[in-house]
Amino acid sequence: MRGAAFLAVIGGLAAVAAGLALAHPAQAAAPADWVHFQPARDDFVLAQDGRAAQVVTAAEDHELVRIAAEDLRTDLASVAGARQPSDRQVWIGTLGRNPAIDRLVATGRIDAAKLRGAWESFLIVPVANPAPGVKQALVVIGSDRRGTAYGAYEISRAIGVSPWHWWADVPPEHHDALYVSAGTQRFGPPSVKYRGIYVNDEDWGLVPWAQGTFAPDEPAPGPKTYARVFDLLLRLKGNMLWPAMHKVSRAFNANPANAALAERYGVVMGSSHSEPMLRNNVGEWQGTAEQFNYLTNRDAIRDYWRARVQTNRGYETIWTLGQRGIHDSAMIGPTTDAERRAVLEQVFADQRQLLREAGISGAPQVFTPYKEVLDIYRSGLKVPDDVTLMWTDDNFGYIRQFPNAEERRRTGGAGVYYHVSYLGAPLSYLWLSTTPPALIRAEMGRAWDLGARQMWIVNAGDIKPAEIDIDYFLSLAWDVEGTRTTPIDTWVGRWADETLGRGTGADVAAIMADYHRLNFARRPEHLQWYLPGEKPHASPLSIPEADARLAQFAAMEARLAALRPKIAADRADAFFELVDYPVSAAAAANRRFFAAEAHDMLRDRNAAESWRRGQIAAEADERIRTLTWRFNREIAGGKWRGIMTVEPADSQWRSFRQSLPVIPALASMPAGPVAAPPPAAPVPALPLLRPDQFKGWRRIDGLGRQGSVLGASGSAARATVTLPTGAWRAVIDVLPSYPSDNGDALRLTLRIDGAAQTLEIPRHTGDHAWALAVLDNRISVPLSAPLSSGRHQITLESGDPAVMIEAIRFLPADKPITPT
């Protein structure tokens, strides 16, 4: 450590804290209860009377530790306004790299036994008189460089500095004094070893913003941008990044300063499934796409990979193995699965030989069977045992395959590549972040339970506006049990109290619950009910049904309007970015679509009402433009100019992007007041069995159109329904998850009045049924037995653990299945 005090011999005083075992994993809530603003007995005084404890490190320690320490100094000053040093110190050091801290451990002043050999773990413990001339020190000890840095950032978060301080313009609350409770705080090891994000589809946000606003002096994204990404990752206890890779971006490793910066920050670099060996093919491959063929151009491709291995062999890296085509396309050359297996197995051997030649054969390696590559893997592909198998979702949040018993025995372990943003078929979602945290919890929780614990990566798009999903994903990866056992509303409420100010949590949680529930039924980017290339047709919602949906959006907006004045002025920008813009824009998108649709439907039979609806659509369209202009031009003084683009942003990739509704021109509408609309016909109230009406199965909060779904639990669950006069049929609505046994169908057995029915629900990724299911976030399965009026008992007997039931509906026998 810097300073003569840390070279002194430590006296033999009694330990302040010893014998405390390291917890697994972290249990610090935000705001942390071990940091407070009024003094208590035996507290460590972190800041008081305009003075703050000095933050000191050792010269022998890692560069990352010095970065984190400097950030803590800045954060202390920003919270307490303390610019002068006090007589207390914060010692930040890595076990074995800090002589003064190592002496505390060696003399029994601190018990760090559980840190030795641990992954990314740390202790925070106050120690009295740790060295001559030092009255008290708050000691942060990490098991490794990232563990130490996480300890410094944990203090920052505990005193009120949000991980989103820069990315969402969240200022900390001022406090004149900061106190740390006596006793040891224990954190780590994390649940998942490697945890990170993938910056992807950056064409319409991150790159235009970085190039035009944030860092116009460097090709985007460059070191200035990545430094901000690394800061966010570390504050969220992430440790890994897959960098931007589209044509508009300069390849990450094309600028050597990027990789060197990642090493300074301790961020493990990897690359996506389509960028083997850290090679950004769309930016770095100099041949044609057809020449990226291992059958005909093996030597050139191998030399291409060898060059990157040589330049990056000294950095902490996870090397992606395998080969696909240029820019996320299928492999070029082989034409059968047998040929593809043979090529990939040769590719594995050659890539691993390149690592051996460079002296890094023990470096972590990963293979991701994404899209069509999963079929090759399932056909018998042999992947080296020490290579991590990275399973993927179907790009819409439902994981396609989980480790089986044999795969769980692999030394390389398993991971998951997960999407909360996606450019691709059947329709992209690149504008607003609408994946419910509850879906992340359900699917990643299944993955964890089945052994996928080595690496989790989330495709986060442009980071903004996916803040809640990124935070939740990384929180889950750091502490699976602590996070998934917390109700979603509770977690979101705590997150809001931390980012938007204490006392906002309950209101924000309620608003975001509505936001995720309504958009789960249909994302704003999916407001068309035909696929690209199909003949356009209207949605299946009648005008009254659409009005009922819009009424729920209006109620959500009313809650938002009531909360807006309660937000502190210095957090107004953060509130707009994190809550106001996504909620308001999603509501406006729905008004625009359904009002334009009603305008067309009513034009020939109710002209006045048609024009009224047209005006609503036009005003909603203008509302979206106004909101987006504010985000890009006004918020935070124009800091985010270029970051937000409404989907579809342009005419690229039209084969999987929605068409915007045709908005009638206001100039063509009748002048003067528009006639009042006739009263809407009531939406039929159909009998419905909801998750809360069943006992015995588990209720999963935060998912589905009713705010919860029913999950299989291995026991029977019963409910009754009384049907009015008429002929009825039952329809069971399930989420489009994949079977736990990696088969091709979900299975569920139920009984109606004692008569058993076993359902097999096919799940074939990429077919027409799959496309409709992921856009609806639902599969509606009609049951075969007709029902008469009167009382009926429904029993759910067994089901794949993957089955999540949203509702059981009862429709007139002659009524088509439509959304509710």
N, C-alpha and C positions, 0 to 999 in steps of 0.2 A: 504494500500500500504506500501511497505517497504520504510523506510526513514522517518526522522523526519518531513520533509516538508509536508508530507501527514497527519500529525497529527495536523498541525497548523490550526488555524481558518482562513477561507477564507475571504478576505476583500470584501467590497461591491462595486467592480468596475463594470462597465457596461458590459453586456454580449457581447461577440464577435459574437455569433450566437444564435439567439433565434427565436422561432415562425416558424421554418421550418418543414413542415409536412413530415412524412416518406413516401418515394416513394414506389410503388409496381410495379414490384420488382426492383432488382438491375439494374443499367444502366451503369456500368463501363465497357468501352471497354478496350481492351489491345492493345497497352500500354495505361494506364489511362492518360487522359488529365489533371488530377488534380495533378499529380506528374511530375516535369520537372527538367532539369539539369542546367538551367540558372536562376538566381534570378529575381524575379519580386516583385513589391510593396506588402507589407503585407504578404509575404510568411512565412510559418513556415520552419525553417532551420532544416531539418532532419539529414543531414550530410554535413560537410564542413571542409576543412583544416585538414583532418586526424582525425576529431572528429565526433562522432555521438551522437544523443540524447539518453539519458538513457531510457531504457525500464523498467518500474516498474509496479508491481501488488500489490494487497492486500493479506495479509495472510488469510483473511476470504474467498477469492474467490476459485473457483473450481480448481482442479488439471489440467484440460484441459487448463484453462487460463494460468497457469504457463508454460505448455508445449508450447503453441502457442507463448507466450512472449519470451521464450528462442529461439525458431526457428526464431523469428523476429530479435533478437540480432545477431544470426548467419548470417542471410540473409543480414542485414545491413553491417556487416563486409565483407561479400563476394562481395557485390556490390561496396561499397565505400572504402574498405580497411581501414576503420576507427576503430582503436583499443582503442582510448581514449575517455572518456565521455565528452560531451559538457555541456554547462549550460542550455540546454533544455532537456525536458523529454517527453516520450511517456507514457501516462497513459492508461493502458488496464484493464478494469473492467466490471463486470456484474452488471446491475442495481440492487440495493438492497444488493450487496455483496462487495461493495467497498466504505468505508466511505468517502474518499476524493471526489470521483466522485459523490456520492450521495449528498454531500454538495453543489457541483456546481449546481446540478439539483434543490435542495431545495431552493437555493438562487436566482434562475432564471438566472444563468449564462449560462445554456444550457437548451433548451426545449426538454425534452425527453418524453413528454406525449404520443406520438405515439408508444413508445417502450413498455409501460406498457401492459403486457399481450400478446404482439406480439410473434410470433413464429420465432426464429432464425433470428432476425433482428438486425441491428446495425447502429450506427452513427460514423463518423470520423470527428472531429471538432477541429480546433486549438483554444486555449484559452490563452489570454495574462494574465500574473501574476495570475495564478490560486491559488497560495499559497505563503506565505512568502519565499523568497529565490529562487523561481522558476520563471524565466523570461517569459517562454512560455511553454505550454504543448500541445501536440497533443493528444486529448482525444478520445479513442476508447471505446464506450459504447455498450454493448450487452444486448439484452432483456433476454437472457438466456446464458448458458455456451457455446453452439455452436455458437450462434450469436456473442459473444465476440471473440471466436477463429477465426471465419470467418473474423472479422474485422482486426485482426492481420495479417492473411494470405492475406487479400486484399491489405494491404500495401506492403507485400512482393511481390505480383504479380505486383503491380503498379510500384515498383522500378526496376522490370525486372527479378524477380526470378520466373521461370516457375513452375507450379504445377508438371511438368515432370522433374524437376531438377535432381532427382535421378533415376527415372524409365526410362528416356530416355537420361540421361547424357547431360542435357542442362545446360551449365554454363551461369551465368548472365553476361551481359556486364558491364565493369567497368565504374564507373562515380565518379569523384572526389567530386562532390557535389550533394545533393538531396534536392529538395524544394517541399513543399506542398502548394497548393493554399489556400488562405483564403476562408472561407465559409464551410458549412456543406455538407458532402457527405452522402447520405442516401441509405441504402440497405435493401431489404427484405420487407415483408416476402416472402419466396419462393412460387413459383406457386404450387408445389407439396410438401406435408408435409414430406414424407419419400422418400429419393432418394438414390439409391445405386447400388452396383454391386454384382454379384454372380460369385465367382471364381470356375470354373467348368471344368471338363475334363482335370484335371491337371496332368494326367499320363505322358504326353509327353512334358511338359514344366516346369511348376512352381515347381513341386515336385523334378524332377531330378536336376534342377538348385539349388533349396534351399538345398537339401540333399547333393549334391555333390560339390557345389561351395560356396554358400552364407552363409549357416549356417549348416555346417556338424556336429556340436556338439549337435544338437537337432533334434528330430524326425520332419520331415517336413509335412506340414508347421508349424512352431512354432512361439513363440513370436517375434523373431528377424524379421522374414518375415512379420508377421502381423503388426508389428510396421510400416514397410515401406508402407504396404497397407493402414493403417489408415492415415498416413501422406498424401498420395495421395488423399484419399477420402476427407479429410478436406480442402485441398488446392483447390479441385474442388467443394467445397460446397456440397459434399455428406454427408450423415449421417447414412448410413446403410450398412451392409454387410451380405450376405449369404456366409458362408465359404466353403472351399474345402471339398468334401464329398466322393471321390472315395476310393477304397480299398487301394490304394497306400499311401493315406494320413492318418496321425494320426488324429482321430476325434478332432475337435476344442475344445470341452468341456472335452475331456479326459485329457487335461492338464489345470488345473484350472488357470494357469498363463495367458492363452489366454483370458478368459472371464474377468479377473481382468484388463488386459491391455486394452481391449475394453472399459471398464468402465472409466478408467483413460483418454482415448482419447475421451470419449463422443460418441463413435460409438454405434449405436443401433444394437444389434445382432438379427438376425432371422435365419431361415433355410428354405430350399427349400420345395416344395410341397410333396416330398417323405420322408421328415424328420420331422414328427410332433413332437411338444413339445421339440424342440432343440435336438432331438436324431438322431445321425448319425447311421442308422441301419446297414450299411455294416460293420461298425467298432465296434459297441457297442452291438448289439443284439447278445446274446450268444446262442440262440436256433437255430434251423434250419429255413430255409425260410418258410417251411410249418407250423411251429409253430407260425408264426406271423399272427395268425388267430383269429380275435376277437370273432368269434362264439364259438370257442373251448378253447381259452386260454386268456380269458378276464382279469382275475385277475393278471396273470403274466405280461401282456402287460401294464395294468394300473399301477402296481408297478414300472415297468420300466420307465414309464413316470413320476410318482410321484417323483422318485429319482432325476430327472433332475430339476423338478420344485423347489424342496427343495434347491438344490445347487445354482440355478441361480435366485432365486426369488428377490434378492436384486439389480439386475442389470436392466438397461433399455433395455427391450426386447420386441419384437413383437412375440407372440406365434403362431406358425403354427398349425392349427387344421386339423383334418381329419386323414385318413389313406390310404396308398397304400401298395403295396408289398415291399419286400426288393429290394433295388437298382433300383428305378425308374420303377417298374413293377406294374401290375394291382393288385388290392386287392385280397387277398387269402380268400377263404371261401364261401361267397355268390355267387350264380350262376345266379341270375336274377337282373334286375335293381331295382325291388321292394325290394328284399332282401338287395341289396347294400344300398338303401336309408335308410332302417330301421337300418342297422348296423352303417352307418355314422351318423345318427341322435342320436343314442345311444353314439357313440364315442364323438360327440360334447358335449353332456350332461356330460359325465364322465370327459372329459378333462377340461371343465369349472368348474366342481366341484373340481378338483385338484387345480385349481387356487384359488378358494374360500377358500379351506382349508389352502392354503399358505398365505392368506391375500392379494392377488393381483388380485382380480376378475376384477378390472378396467383396468388391463394392456391391451394394444392393442392386438387384435387377428386377424388372417387372414386365409382365406380358399381359396385355389387355385384350381379351376376346370380345371385341366390340362389333356390333351389327353382324355382317356376314361372317366375320371371323369366329363368332361363337359356333356357327354350324361346322366350321372346319375343326374346331376344338372338339366338339361333340362327336365328330366322325373318327376320333382316335388320335388326335395330335399329341405327340409326346413333348412335354415341356420339362426342362431340367428341374429337379426336385427343389433346388434352392432358389428358384425364381418365384417371386410373388405372383399369384394369379389375381388379376384385378377385374372383378366382375362389374357389370354395368347395369344401369337401369335401361328402360326402353326409350329414354330421352324425355319421358314425361313423368318421371318420379316413381315408377314401379320396377323394382329390381328383377331382372330376367332369370338369374340363376344364383344359387347359393352353394357354398362348399358342401360336398357330401362327406361321408365318414372318411373315405380314402383321401380326399383332398385336404381334410383337416389335419392329416398326419404329415403333410408336406412341410419340410423345413423352411421353405420360403414364405409360408403363410398365405393369407388371402387379403384382398382389399376390395374397395368399391369405388367406382367412378360414377358420380351422381349428378343429375341436372336440375337446376332451378331456372335455367334459361336455355333456349335451344333454337338453332336455325336449321330447319329441316322438315321433312314430311311427317304427318299430313299437313300441318300448319305450324309455323314458327310461333314462338312467344319470346319477344325480345324487348318489349316496351316496359311493362309493369311487372313487378315481382309478385306473383299470386300463389305460389306453391305454399300450402298451409304448413307451418312448422309441425303440425300433428302428423302429416304424411311423412315428413323427414324422420320423425321419431318412430313411426310404425315400421317403415321400410329399413332404415338403418339399424333400428333395434333388432329386427329379424336377422339382419346380416351379422350383427355382433353376436347374437345368441347362437348362430350357426358357424361362428368361428372366423368371420372376416374382420380381423383386428390389427392387421399390419399397416394398412394405408387407406385413408379416406380422402378423396379429392372431390370437391364440388365445383361444377361448371357454374361460375358466378356471373357470366356475361361481363358487363362493364363495371362491376362492383356496385355502382349506383343504378337503380334503386333497390338492390337486393340486400340491403343492410341487415334486416331482421333475419332473413334466411341464412345468410353467411354466419352471423353471430350464433344463431341456434345450432347450425351444423357443427361449428367448431366447438361450441360448448358441449354438445353431445359427444364429440370425439374426444374431448379432454376428460369428461366425466360422464360416462354413459348412465350409470345408475342414478347419480344425483340429479341429472338433467331429465331423464325420461320419467322419473317418479314424481316430478313436479308438474302439476296441471298446467296446460298450455297458457290459460289466462293468467295464472300466477307468474309464470316465467315472463310473459310479455309485459305484465304489470311492473315487475321488478326492472325489466329492461327499460321501460318508459320512465320510471322514477329516476333511473340513473342518467338517461340521456335527455329527458325533457323536463326534469324537475320533480322533486318530491311532491307527492299528492296528485300526480297526473296518471298514475298507473292504472287505477280501476277504469277510468274513462277511456284511456287509450286501448286497454285490453278489450273492452266491450266493442269499441269501434273496429279494431282489427279482427275480432272474432266475426263480426258481420262481414267485413271486407273479404276475409278468406272463405267464409261460408258461401257468399253470393258468387264470388268469382270461381269457386270450385265447380259450381254448376256449369259455368262457361267463362273462360278467360276473356278479357277484353280483346285480345288478339285473335280470338276464335269466334267472333260474332258473325258467322255465316254457317249455314247448315248444309253446305255442299262442299265437296273437295275440289281443289284446283283441277281444271280439265273437265269437270262435270257441268252439266247444264245448270245455271243458277236457279234456285228456287227459294221460297220463303222459309222462315223458321217454322217449326211445328207448334209454336205457341200462338194461341188465339190472341186477339187484341186484349180481352179481359185478363188472360193469363200473363201476357207481357206487362200489362198495367200493374198487376199484382207484384211482379218482380220489380218494376220501377218504383213502386211504393216502398218496398224494402230498402232500395237504394236511397230514396228520399229520406226515410227515417234515419238511416246511417248518416246522411249529410246533415240532418238536423242535430244529431249528437255531436258531430264535428263542429258545427257552428257554435254550439253551446260551450264547447271546450276551448275554442280558439281564443276568446278573451282572457282565459285563465292562464295562458302560457306567458311566462316571463318574457319581457321584450328582448333580452339577450339570447333567448332560445327560440325566437320566432322563426329564424331561418332553418334551424334544425327541425322544428315542428313541420314546416312546409315540406322539406325534403323527405322526411321519414314517414309522415302520416298524411298531411293535407294534400299534397300533390297526388299520390297514388289513389287515395280514397276519392277525391274530387274528380280526377281524370277517369277512373273506372266508372263512376256514376254517370259522367257526361258521355262516355262512350256507349253505354247502354241506352241512355236517352236518345242519342243520335241514331243508333241502329233501329231501335224499335219504333221510334217516332217516324223515321223515314219509311219503314216497312208499313206502318199504319197509314201513312199518307198515300202510299200506292194502293193499298187495299180499299181505302175509302173514297178514292178519287171519283169514281163513277156513281157512288150511291149516297154520299154525304159530303158535298163539296166544302161546306163551311168547316166541318170537323177535319176534313183532309188538309185544308190549309192551316188549321190550327196545329195539327201534328207536324206539318212541314216547317212551321215556324219554330216549334220546339226542337226539331232536328237541326235547323240552321243555327239556332242559339247554342245548342250543345256543341256543335262543331266549332263555333267561335270560342266557346268556353275552353275547349281543349287547346286551341291555339293560344289563347290568353294565358292559361296556366303554364304551358310549355315555354312561352316567351318569358314569363316571369322566372321560371327555373333557370333558363339559359342566360338571361340578361340582367336580372335584378337581384336575385338572391345572392347574399354574401358579396355584394358589390360587384357582381359579374364574374365571380370566381369560376362558375361552372358553365360558362359560355361554350356551347357545343356538346355538352354531355348528354342531353336528353333529346331523343328523336322519337316521334310517334310512329308506331308500326302500322302499315309498312312504310319504311323510310324512303324507298325509291323503287325502281323497277327491276332491281337485281333479284335473282333467285325467285322469280315469280311462280315457279312450279310448286312452291310450298309457302306462299304468303297470301294472307286473305286479301280480298278486294274491299275497298272502302265503300260504304253505302253511298248511293247517289243522293245528294242533298238538294232539295228544290231551292231555286234561287228566290231570295226574299223579294226581289223586284217583281217577280211574277205573281206574288200573292195579293189578294184583294186589299185595298187600302182601308183604313178605319178599323174599328173594333171587330174582332172575329166572334161569331156567334158562340154562345156557350155550348159545350158538348152535351149530347144526351147522356143520361146516366148509363154507366157501363153495366152490362149484364154481369151478374155475380159469377165468380168462378165456382164451378161445382165442387162441393166439399165431399170428396171421395173418402170412403173408409181407408184408414191407414194405420199400420202397426209400426211404431217407432222404436228405436233402441231402448228407450227408457221404460217401455211396456213389457220388456222381457226380463226375467230373473234367471240367473244361472250362468249366462254367458257374460263376458266382460264388456263393459261400456268403454269405448275409446273416444275421449273428448276431442273437440277441435276439428272433426272431419265430417264431411257429408252435408247434405242440404238442410238437415235439422240440427246441425251443430255437434252431432255425435254419431258413431256407428257402432255396430255390435260385432265383437270379435269372438271367434271360436275359443272355447275353454275346455272342451272335453266332456262337459256335462250337458244334460238336457235343459232347455229353456222353454217355457210355455207362456203363451198369451192367448187371450180370447178376443174375438171381434163379432159384433152383431151387425149383420148385413140387412139393409132394407129390402123391400119387396122387389123381386126381379131376378134375372139370371146374371151371375157374376163369374169372373175369373180372377185368380190371384196372380200377381206379378211380383217377383222378388228382385230387388235392386241391390247389386253387389258392386264393390269397387273393382276396377280391372287389374287386380294384383295377379301375381304368378304363383303357381303351386310350389309348395315347399320342397316337394320331391323332384323338382326340375322336370316334371312331366309336361304334357300338353293340354291339361284340363284341370280346372278347379272342381272339387267335389264337395257336395253338401247333401246330407240326408235330412229330410223333414217329414212331419206327419201332419195331415189335416184330418181332424176327427178320427185319428187312429190309422188312417191309410198312409203308408209310407211312400215317399217319392225320393229317389236319388237323382240329383242333378249333376250332370257333367257339363261344365262350361268351358268350351274350347278357348285356348289362349295361343294364338299364332301371331307373333310379332310381324307387323308389316302388311297383314292382309286388310281387307276392307272393314271387317268387323272390329279389328284392333283399332283402326283409325277412328271409327265412330266412338269407340269406347274411351279412348284417351281424350278426345275432345269433349265428351260428356262427363268424363270421370265417373262412368257408371256403365254397367251392363245390366239390362233389364231382361229377365228370364221369365216367360210366362209358364205357369204350372199347368199340367195337362188336365187335372180333374176340375170340371165345372162345379160351381157352388150355388146353392139356393139361398133364399133369404133366411134370416134367423141367426142363431148363435153358433159359432164355430171355434174349435180349439186348434191352435197352431203350435206344434212342438218342433223345436230345432234340436235334432238329436246328435249329430256329429258333423264334422267338417274339417277340411284342411285348415291348419292354423293360419294359413294365408287368407282365409275367407273373411271379408269384412262386409257386413250387411248394412245397407243404408236404410232400407224400409221394405215392408211388404205392403203392396197396394192392392186394392180390390176395385176392379173396373167393371162397368157393364159389359156383358159378353160381346156386344157389337161395337164397342168403342176401341179405336186404335190406341196403342201404347204411345203416350206422349209425355213430355217432361211435366213435372209438377212444380 
